[in-house]
Amino acid sequence: MQRESGHKMLLKIEVVEEPRQRNTQIQQWAIRTITQAARTVASITRILEMDSLEMTSTEIWIGRFDVKPRPGNDALGAAKGAIVNVVALAMNSDKFVQMVKSAMNEYEFDTLHYDDVSRLVDWTRNNSLDEGLQSLVKSLTDEFPIQFDEFQSYLHDDG
């Protein structure tokens, strides 16, 4: 740069580098966020693996249920109730009974009691499946995990 008087002016620029912190607040936040995300993914993966194990450990269950239609449910006509054999894919007997009761509830039936609930492999040691039950067992799928045999209705309560 020159001034009008003919003198040159030097512009001196000095670059001073300040020491930087290795982990600024933003970097620390990013590290914490990534760590939390990794832990969350690991937790979800464990849950999914457990659910997968539970789903693969389902077995075929069978049981006999005594049901009574609720007022307004005319599915059994004049009958007071019915006995029905049920087969389903379930993890254990409690889940099996829960599934059946839930389905009966949807169909407007009360479950009075149930018996002879067991895994099909155990049940068939002392019993044989008729063709109807064999057909129901073969039709069990993940989409249709429960099947009902014919409802054997009765006209009088035993009570």
ROBA-102643 format. One record per residue (C-alpha): residue in one letter; residue number from 1; z, x, y. Coordinates in pm, whole numbers, plus 50000, padded with zeros to 5 digits. Each point is the difference from the previous one (the first is absolute). Example, Ala and Ser with C-alpha at 12.3 -4.5 7.8 and 13.67 -1.06 7.14 Angstrom:
BEGIN
 rovo gumar     Z     X     Y
    a     1 50780 51230 49550
    s     2 49934 50137 50344
***
This chain:
BEGIN
 rovo gumar     Z     X     Y
    m     1 50000 50000 50000
    q     2 49926 50125 50341
    r     3 50145 49903 50328
    e     4 49802 49984 50314
    s     5 50160 50321 50116
    g     6 49842 50182 49712
    h     7 50316 50060 49804
    k     8 50003 49918 49633
    m     9 50283 49803 49857
    l    10 50091 50049 49640
    l    11 50123 49711 49801
    k    12 50247 50113 49743
    i    13 50068 49763 49708
    e    14 50273 50087 49763
    v    15 50026 49818 49668
    v    16 50351 49985 49869
    e    17 50046 49867 49651
    e    18 50333 49832 49940
    p    19 50147 50013 49656
    r    20 49948 49665 49829
    q    21 50251 49829 49779
    r    22 49875 49984 49644
    n    23 50103 49636 49948
    t    24 49978 49786 50306
    q    25 50146 49651 49996
    i    26 49660 49850 49918
    q    27 49949 50240 49713
    q    28 50347 49925 49866
    w    29 49933 49626 50025
    a    30 49669 50046 49817
    i    31 50168 50197 49722
    r    32 50272 49734 49961
    t    33 49739 49722 49994
    i    34 49789 50176 49737
    t    35 50311 50068 49789
    q    36 50109 49635 50023
    a    37 49651 49883 49909
    a    38 49995 50228 49696
    r    39 50339 49865 49888
    t    40 49881 49641 50049
    v    41 49685 50062 49797
    a    42 50211 50160 49725
    s    43 50235 49699 49995
    i    44 49714 49751 49985
    t    45 49837 50201 49724
    r    46 50324 49994 49797
    i    47 50031 49622 50050
    l    48 49638 49943 49896
    e    49 50049 50220 49694
    m    50 50312 49803 49903
    d    51 49815 49669 50048
    s    52 49715 50137 49793
    l    53 50241 50098 49723
    e    54 50157 49655 50012
    m    55 49660 49833 49984
    t    56 49894 50210 49702
    s    57 50328 49928 49819
    t    58 49941 49625 49984
    e    59 50010 49845 49658
    i    60 49916 49661 49858
    w    61 50300 49767 49990
    i    62 50035 49661 49834
    g    63 50252 49721 50037
    r    64 50060 49628 49962
    f    65 50092 49799 50309
    d    66 50139 49648 50038
    v    67 49877 49848 50325
    k    68 50045 49673 50185
    p    69 49755 49859 50254
    r    70 50132 49942 50350
    p    71 49971 49656 50159
    g    72 49638 49944 50097
    n    73 49867 50234 49730
    d    74 49814 49778 49753
    a    75 49846 50282 49795
    l    76 50192 49885 49692
    g    77 49952 49626 50056
    a    78 50311 49810 49890
    a    79 50150 50300 49817
    k    80 50343 50125 50106
    g    81 49910 50363 49942
    a    82 49814 50249 49783
    i    83 50037 50315 49795
    v    84 49738 50268 50064
    n    85 49935 50346 49860
    v    86 49909 50256 50264
    v    87 49854 50350 49976
    a    88 49988 50242 50290
    l    89 49967 50363 50103
    a    90 50337 50117 50131
    m    91 50213 50313 50028
    n    92 50307 49843 49837
    s    93 50150 49669 49891
    d    94 50151 49928 50343
    k    95 49662 50043 50172
    f    96 49839 49783 49731
    v    97 50247 49715 50052
    q    98 49968 50037 50378
    m    99 49620 49974 49977
    v   100 50016 49689 49783
    k   101 50259 49827 50218
    s   102 49797 50080 50311
    a   103 49682 49857 49845
    m   104 50184 49689 49880
    n   105 50140 49955 50349
    e   106 49647 50010 50143
    y   107 49892 49733 49749
    e   108 50297 49781 50101
    f   109 50204 50048 49682
    d   110 50366 50092 49967
    t   111 50085 50245 49725
    l   112 50287 49851 49800
    h   113 50041 50292 49762
    y   114 49809 50259 49804
    d   115 50042 50183 49673
    d   116 49831 50229 49751
    v   117 49900 50237 50282
    s   118 49886 50337 49869
    r   119 49729 50259 50006
    l   120 49703 49881 49799
    v   121 50010 50306 49774
    d   122 50361 49915 49908
    w   123 49932 49626 49970
    t   124 49710 50049 49758
    r   125 50223 50191 49756
    n   126 50157 49668 49898
    n   127 49737 49750 50118
    s   128 49626 49959 49992
    l   129 49781 49896 50290
    d   130 49785 49693 49952
    e   131 49642 50012 50125
    g   132 50090 49833 50329
    l   133 50265 50260 50087
    q   134 49771 50283 49886
    s   135 49735 49871 50238
    l   136 50253 49983 50286
    v   137 50117 50357 49931
    k   138 49640 50126 50004
    s   139 49939 49830 50336
    l   140 50286 50179 50179
    t   141 49874 50226 50281
    d   142 50134 50147 50324
    e   143 49833 49707 50181
    f   144 50144 49745 49752
    p   145 50328 50151 49880
    i   146 50150 49672 49874
    q   147 49866 49737 49759
    f   148 50149 49668 49888
    d   149 49953 49840 49660
    e   150 49976 49620 49968
    f   151 50294 49811 50146
    q   152 50169 49815 49711
    s   153 50148 49701 50179
    y   154 50298 49790 49898
    l   155 50089 49647 50111
    h   156 50380 50009 49973
    d   157 50259 50247 50127
    d   158 50229 50137 49731
    g   159 50315 49956 50190
***
